[in-house]
Amino acid sequence: FVTAVYGVLTLATGNFVYANAGHNPPVWRSGVDGAAETLRRTGAALGILEDLSIEDRSIRLNPGDLLLFYTDGLTEAFSPEDETFGEPRLLDVLKEVSQATARDVLDGVESAVSRFIGPLPVADDLTMLAVMRGT
C-alpha cells in the first residue's frame, strides 16, 4: 500500500481542492491569527481496499495562509525520553514560528524537531513541503 495527498491550488482565488489517501494530514495555518488545523484524510491508503472511494474536499487559502505537507518521520521523531514529536507539538510549533516566508516556517519546524530529538539520529525520512499564499 501507499499513502498520498493530491491537491490543486487555484492561484487566482486561493481555492485548494485535495484528496488524502491515508497520508499524514496536511496542516493549514491562518495568516491572520496563526491558528493551525489539520486537513483530515478523505480515504484509506491506496492498495488496502479493492474498491476504494476517496472523496475530495475544498478550502480557501487567504493571503498569508500556509499549507504544510509532511511525512510521518516528522511526527514520529523520537526524543531521548522515548516520546514522539507528535501532531499536537507540530501544531504548537506552527503557531509560534515566523510567518515571513514558507522557508522560515520549514526552518522553524526543522529546528524544533532537531531540539526535540537532541543527539539521536533521525529514525525515518523527514520530508516537508510548505506552500504559502502571497499577500
MARBA-3410 file (N, C-alpha, C, O; in Angstrom, 1 decimal):
135
0.8,-1.2,0.0,0.0,0.0,0.0,0.9,1.2,0.0,2.1,1.2,0.3 ~ 0.3,2.4,-0.3,1.0,3.6,-0.3,0.0,4.7,0.1,-1.2,4.7,-0.2 ~ 0.5,5.7,0.8,-0.3,6.9,1.1,0.0,8.0,0.2,1.1,8.1,-0.3 ~ -1.0,8.9,0.0,-0.8,10.0,-0.9,-1.7,11.2,-0.6,-2.8,11.0,-0.1 ~ -1.3,12.4,-0.9,-2.1,13.6,-0.9,-2.0,14.2,-2.2,-0.9,14.4,-2.8
-3.1,14.5,-2.8,-3.2,15.2,-4.1,-4.0,16.4,-4.0,-5.1,16.4,-3.4 ~ -3.5,17.5,-4.5,-4.2,18.8,-4.4,-4.0,19.7,-5.6,-3.0,19.6,-6.3 ~ -5.0,20.5,-5.8,-4.9,21.5,-6.9,-5.2,22.9,-6.3,-6.3,23.1,-5.7 ~ -4.2,23.8,-6.4,-4.4,25.1,-5.9,-4.6,26.1,-7.0,-3.8,26.2,-8.0 ~ -5.7,26.8,-7.0,-6.0,27.8,-8.0,-5.4,29.2,-7.4,-5.9,29.7,-6.5
-4.4,29.6,-8.1,-3.6,30.8,-7.5,-4.5,32.0,-7.5,-4.4,32.8,-6.5 ~ -5.3,32.2,-8.5,-6.1,33.5,-8.5,-7.1,33.6,-7.4,-7.4,34.7,-6.9 ~ -7.7,32.5,-6.9,-8.7,32.5,-5.9,-8.3,32.0,-4.6,-8.9,32.3,-3.5 ~ -7.2,31.2,-4.5,-6.8,30.5,-3.3,-7.6,29.3,-3.0,-7.4,28.7,-2.0 ~ -8.4,28.8,-3.9,-9.2,27.6,-3.7,-8.2,26.4,-3.8,-7.5,26.3,-4.8
-8.3,25.5,-2.8,-7.4,24.3,-2.8,-8.4,23.1,-2.7,-9.0,23.0,-1.7 ~ -8.4,22.3,-3.7,-9.1,21.1,-3.7,-8.1,19.9,-3.5,-7.1,19.9,-4.2 ~ -8.4,19.0,-2.5,-7.5,18.0,-2.2,-8.2,16.7,-1.9,-9.4,16.6,-1.6 ~ -7.4,15.6,-2.0,-7.8,14.3,-1.6,-6.6,13.7,-0.8,-5.5,13.9,-1.2 ~ -7.0,13.0,0.3,-5.9,12.4,1.1,-6.2,10.9,1.3,-7.1,10.5,2.0
-5.3,10.1,0.7,-5.5,8.6,0.8,-4.5,8.1,1.9,-3.5,7.6,1.6 ~ -5.0,8.3,3.1,-4.3,7.7,4.3,-3.0,8.4,4.7,-2.3,7.8,5.5 ~ -2.6,9.5,4.1,-1.3,10.2,4.4,-1.5,11.0,5.6,-2.6,11.3,6.1 ~ -0.4,11.4,6.2,-0.4,12.4,7.3,-1.2,13.6,6.9,-1.0,14.1,5.8 ~ -2.1,14.1,7.7,-3.0,15.2,7.3,-2.2,16.5,7.2,-1.5,16.9,8.1
-2.2,17.2,6.0,-1.6,18.5,5.9,-2.1,19.4,7.0,-3.2,19.3,7.4 ~ -1.3,20.4,7.3,-1.7,21.4,8.3,-2.0,22.7,7.5,-1.2,23.1,6.7 ~ -3.1,23.3,7.8,-3.5,24.6,7.3,-3.4,25.7,8.4,-4.0,25.6,9.4 ~ -2.5,26.7,8.2,-2.3,27.7,9.2,-2.7,29.0,8.6,-2.4,29.4,7.5 ~ -3.5,29.7,9.5,-4.0,31.1,9.1,-2.9,32.1,9.1,-2.1,32.1,10.0
-2.9,32.9,8.1,-2.0,34.1,8.0,-2.4,35.2,8.9,-1.7,36.1,9.1 ~ -3.7,35.2,9.3,-4.2,36.3,10.2,-3.9,36.1,11.6,-3.2,37.0,12.2 ~ -4.2,35.0,12.2,-4.0,34.8,13.6,-3.1,33.6,14.0,-2.9,33.4,15.2 ~ -2.6,32.9,13.0,-1.7,31.8,13.2,-2.3,30.5,13.7,-1.6,29.5,14.0 ~ -3.7,30.5,13.8,-4.4,29.3,14.1,-4.1,28.2,13.1,-4.0,28.4,11.9
-3.8,27.0,13.6,-3.5,25.8,12.8,-4.5,24.7,13.0,-4.9,24.4,14.1 ~ -4.8,24.0,11.9,-5.7,22.9,11.9,-5.2,21.9,10.9,-4.6,22.2,9.9 ~ -5.6,20.6,11.1,-5.2,19.6,10.1,-6.4,19.4,9.2,-7.5,19.5,9.5 ~ -6.0,19.0,7.9,-7.0,18.7,6.9,-7.1,17.2,6.9,-6.3,16.5,6.4 ~ -8.2,16.7,7.4,-8.4,15.3,7.7,-8.3,14.4,6.4,-8.5,14.9,5.3
-8.1,13.2,6.6,-8.0,12.2,5.5,-9.3,12.1,4.8,-10.4,12.2,5.5 ~ -9.3,11.8,3.6,-10.6,11.6,2.8,-10.8,10.2,2.3,-11.7,9.9,1.6 ~ -9.8,9.3,2.6,-9.9,7.9,2.2,-8.8,7.1,2.8,-7.9,7.7,3.4 ~ -8.8,5.8,2.6,-7.8,4.9,3.1,-6.6,4.9,2.2,-6.7,5.4,1.0 ~ -5.5,4.4,2.7,-4.3,4.3,1.8,-4.6,3.5,0.6,-5.4,2.6,0.6
-3.9,3.8,-0.5,-4.1,3.1,-1.8,-3.5,1.7,-1.7,-2.4,1.5,-1.2 ~ -4.3,0.7,-2.2,-3.8,-0.7,-2.2,-4.4,-1.5,-1.1,-4.2,-2.7,-1.1 ~ -5.1,-0.9,-0.1,-5.6,-1.6,1.0,-7.0,-2.3,0.6,-7.2,-3.4,0.9 ~ -7.8,-1.5,0.0,-9.1,-1.9,-0.4,-9.3,-2.0,-1.9,-8.7,-1.2,-2.6 ~ -10.0,-3.0,-2.4,-10.1,-3.2,-3.8,-11.0,-2.1,-4.4,-10.6,-1.6,-5.5
-12.1,-1.8,-3.8,-13.0,-0.8,-4.3,-12.9,0.5,-3.5,-13.9,0.8,-2.8 ~ -11.8,1.1,-3.5,-11.6,2.3,-2.7,-12.3,3.5,-3.2,-12.2,3.8,-4.4 ~ -13.0,4.2,-2.3,-13.6,5.5,-2.7,-12.9,6.6,-1.9,-12.8,6.5,-0.7 ~ -12.4,7.6,-2.6,-11.7,8.7,-1.9,-12.5,10.0,-2.3,-12.6,10.3,-3.5 ~ -12.9,10.7,-1.3,-13.6,12.0,-1.5,-12.6,13.1,-1.8,-11.4,12.9,-1.5
-13.0,14.2,-2.3,-12.2,15.4,-2.3,-12.9,16.4,-1.4,-14.1,16.4,-1.2 ~ -12.1,17.4,-1.0,-12.5,18.5,-0.1,-11.9,19.7,-0.7,-11.0,19.7,-1.5 ~ -12.5,20.8,-0.3,-12.0,22.1,-0.8,-12.0,23.1,0.4,-12.8,23.2,1.3 ~ -10.9,23.9,0.4,-10.7,25.0,1.4,-10.3,26.2,0.6,-9.9,26.1,-0.6 ~ -10.4,27.4,1.2,-9.9,28.6,0.5,-8.8,29.2,1.3,-8.9,29.6,2.5
-7.6,29.3,0.7,-6.4,29.9,1.3,-6.5,31.4,1.1,-6.7,31.9,0.0 ~ -6.5,32.1,2.2,-6.4,33.6,2.2,-5.0,34.0,2.1,-4.1,33.2,2.4 ~ -4.7,35.2,1.6,-3.3,35.7,1.6,-2.6,35.5,3.0,-3.2,35.9,4.0 ~ -1.4,35.0,2.9,-0.7,34.7,4.1,-0.9,33.3,4.7,-0.1,32.9,5.6 ~ -1.9,32.6,4.3,-2.2,31.3,4.8,-1.1,30.3,4.3,-0.5,30.5,3.2
-0.9,29.3,5.1,0.1,28.3,4.7,-0.4,26.9,4.8,-1.2,26.6,5.6 ~ 0.1,26.0,3.9,-0.2,24.6,4.0,1.1,23.9,4.2,2.1,24.2,3.5 ~ 1.2,23.0,5.1,2.4,22.2,5.4,2.1,20.7,5.1,1.2,20.2,5.8 ~ 2.8,20.1,4.2,2.7,18.7,3.9,4.0,18.1,4.5,5.1,18.7,4.5 ~ 3.8,16.9,5.1,5.0,16.2,5.7,4.8,14.7,5.7,3.7,14.2,5.6
6.0,14.0,5.9,5.9,12.6,6.1,5.9,12.2,7.5,6.1,13.1,8.4 ~ 5.6,11.0,7.8,5.5,10.5,9.2,6.8,10.6,10.0,6.7,10.5,11.2 ~ 7.9,10.7,9.3,9.2,10.9,10.1,9.2,12.1,10.9,10.0,12.2,11.9 ~ 8.4,13.1,10.6,8.3,14.3,11.4,7.6,14.1,12.7,8.1,14.3,13.8 ~ 6.3,13.6,12.6,5.5,13.4,13.8,6.0,12.2,14.6,5.7,12.1,15.8
6.7,11.3,14.0,7.1,10.1,14.7,8.6,10.2,15.1,9.2,9.1,15.5 ~ 9.2,11.3,15.1,10.6,11.5,15.6,10.6,11.3,17.1,9.7,11.8,17.8 ~ 11.6,10.6,17.6,11.7,10.2,19.0,12.6,11.1,19.7,13.7,11.5,19.2 ~ 12.3,11.5,21.0,13.2,12.2,21.9,14.0,11.2,22.7,13.7,10.0,22.6 ~ 15.1,11.7,23.3,15.8,10.8,24.2,15.0,10.1,25.3,15.3,9.1,25.8
13.8,10.7,25.6,12.9,10.2,26.6,11.9,9.2,26.0,11.0,8.8,26.7 ~ 12.1,8.9,24.7,11.2,7.9,24.0,9.8,8.5,23.8,8.9,7.7,23.7 ~ 9.7,9.8,23.7,8.4,10.4,23.3,8.4,10.7,21.8,9.5,10.9,21.2 ~ 7.3,10.8,21.2,7.2,11.2,19.8,6.9,12.7,19.7,6.3,13.2,20.6 ~ 7.4,13.3,18.6,7.2,14.7,18.4,5.7,15.0,18.3,5.2,15.9,18.9
5.0,14.2,17.5,3.5,14.2,17.5,2.9,15.4,16.8,3.5,16.5,16.6 ~ 1.6,15.2,16.5,0.9,16.3,15.8,0.6,17.5,16.7,0.7,18.6,16.2 ~ 0.2,17.3,18.0,-0.1,18.5,18.8,1.2,19.4,18.9,1.0,20.6,18.9 ~ 2.3,18.8,19.1,3.6,19.6,19.2,3.8,20.3,17.8,4.2,21.5,17.8 ~ 3.6,19.6,16.7,3.7,20.3,15.4,2.8,21.5,15.3,3.2,22.6,14.8
1.5,21.3,15.7,0.6,22.5,15.6,1.1,23.6,16.5,0.9,24.8,16.1 ~ 1.6,23.3,17.7,2.1,24.4,18.6,3.3,25.1,17.9,3.3,26.3,18.0 ~ 4.2,24.4,17.3,5.4,25.0,16.7,4.9,25.9,15.5,5.4,27.0,15.4 ~ 3.9,25.4,14.7,3.4,26.2,13.6,2.8,27.5,14.1,2.8,28.5,13.4 ~ 2.2,27.5,15.3,1.6,28.8,15.8,2.7,29.8,16.2,2.5,31.0,16.3
3.9,29.2,16.6,5.0,30.1,17.1,6.0,30.6,16.1,6.5,31.7,16.2 ~ 6.2,29.8,15.0,7.2,30.2,14.0,6.8,31.4,13.2,5.7,31.8,13.0 ~ 7.9,32.1,12.7,7.7,33.3,11.9,6.8,33.0,10.7,6.9,32.0,10.1 ~ 6.0,34.0,10.3,5.2,33.9,9.1,5.8,34.6,7.9,5.1,34.8,6.9 ~ 7.0,35.0,8.0,7.6,35.8,6.9,7.6,35.0,5.6,7.1,35.6,4.6
8.1,33.8,5.5,8.1,33.0,4.3,7.8,31.5,4.6,7.9,31.1,5.8 ~ 7.5,30.8,3.6,7.4,29.3,3.7,8.7,28.7,4.2,8.7,27.8,5.0 ~ 9.8,29.3,3.7,11.2,28.8,4.1,11.4,29.0,5.6,11.9,28.1,6.3 ~ 10.9,30.1,6.1,11.1,30.4,7.6,10.3,29.4,8.4,10.8,28.9,9.4 ~ 9.1,29.0,7.9,8.3,28.0,8.6,9.0,26.6,8.6,9.1,26.0,9.6
9.5,26.2,7.4,10.2,25.0,7.3,11.5,25.0,8.2,11.7,24.0,8.9 ~ 12.2,26.1,8.2,13.4,26.1,9.1,13.0,26.1,10.6,13.7,25.4,11.4 ~ 11.9,26.7,11.0,11.4,26.7,12.3,11.0,25.3,12.8,11.3,24.9,13.9 ~ 10.3,24.6,11.9,9.8,23.2,12.3,11.1,22.3,12.3,11.2,21.5,13.3 ~ 12.0,22.4,11.4,13.2,21.6,11.4,14.0,21.8,12.7,14.5,20.9,13.3
14.1,23.1,13.1,14.9,23.4,14.3,14.2,22.8,15.5,14.9,22.3,16.4 ~ 12.9,22.9,15.6,12.1,22.4,16.7,12.3,20.9,16.8,12.5,20.3,17.9 ~ 12.2,20.2,15.7,12.4,18.7,15.7,13.8,18.4,16.1,14.1,17.4,16.9 ~ 14.8,19.1,15.6,16.2,18.9,16.0,16.4,19.0,17.5,17.1,18.2,18.1 ~ 15.9,20.1,18.1,16.0,20.3,19.5,15.3,19.1,20.3,15.8,18.6,21.3
14.2,18.7,19.7,13.4,17.6,20.4,14.1,16.3,20.4,14.2,15.6,21.4 ~ 14.8,15.9,19.3,15.4,14.6,19.2,16.8,14.7,19.8,17.4,13.6,20.2 ~ 17.3,15.9,20.0,18.7,16.0,20.7,19.7,15.3,19.9,19.9,15.5,18.7 ~ 20.5,14.5,20.6,21.6,13.8,20.0,21.2,12.5,19.1,22.1,11.9,18.5 ~ 20.0,12.2,19.2,19.6,10.9,18.5,19.6,11.2,17.0,19.3,12.3,16.5
19.9,10.1,16.2,19.8,10.2,14.8,18.3,10.2,14.3,17.5,9.7,15.1 ~ 18.0,10.8,13.2,16.6,10.7,12.7,16.4,9.2,12.3,17.2,8.6,11.6 ~ 15.3,8.7,12.8,15.0,7.3,12.6,14.2,7.0,11.2,14.2,5.8,10.8 ~ 13.6,8.0,10.6,12.9,7.8,9.4,13.0,9.0,8.6,13.6,10.0,9.0 ~ 12.6,8.9,7.3,12.7,10.1,6.4,11.9,11.2,7.0,10.8,11.0,7.6
12.4,12.4,6.8,11.7,13.6,7.3,11.6,14.6,6.2,12.5,15.3,5.9 ~ 10.4,14.6,5.5,10.3,15.4,4.3,9.1,16.4,4.6,8.1,16.0,5.1 ~ 9.3,17.7,4.2,8.3,18.7,4.4,8.2,19.5,3.1,9.2,19.7,2.4 ~ 7.0,20.0,2.9,6.7,21.0,1.8,5.8,22.0,2.3,4.7,21.7,2.8 ~ 6.2,23.3,2.2,5.3,24.4,2.7,4.9,25.2,1.5,5.7,25.5,0.6
3.6,25.5,1.5,3.1,26.4,0.4,2.4,27.5,1.1,1.5,27.3,1.9 ~ 2.8,28.8,0.8,2.2,29.9,1.4,1.5,30.8,0.3,2.2,31.1,-0.7 ~ 0.3,31.2,0.5,-0.3,32.1,-0.5,0.2,33.6,-0.2,0.1,34.1,0.9 ~ 0.6,34.2,-1.3,1.2,35.5,-1.2,0.1,36.6,-0.9,-1.1,36.3,-1.1 ~ 0.5,37.7,-0.4,-0.4,38.7,0.0,-0.6,39.7,-1.1,-1.4,40.7,-0.9
END
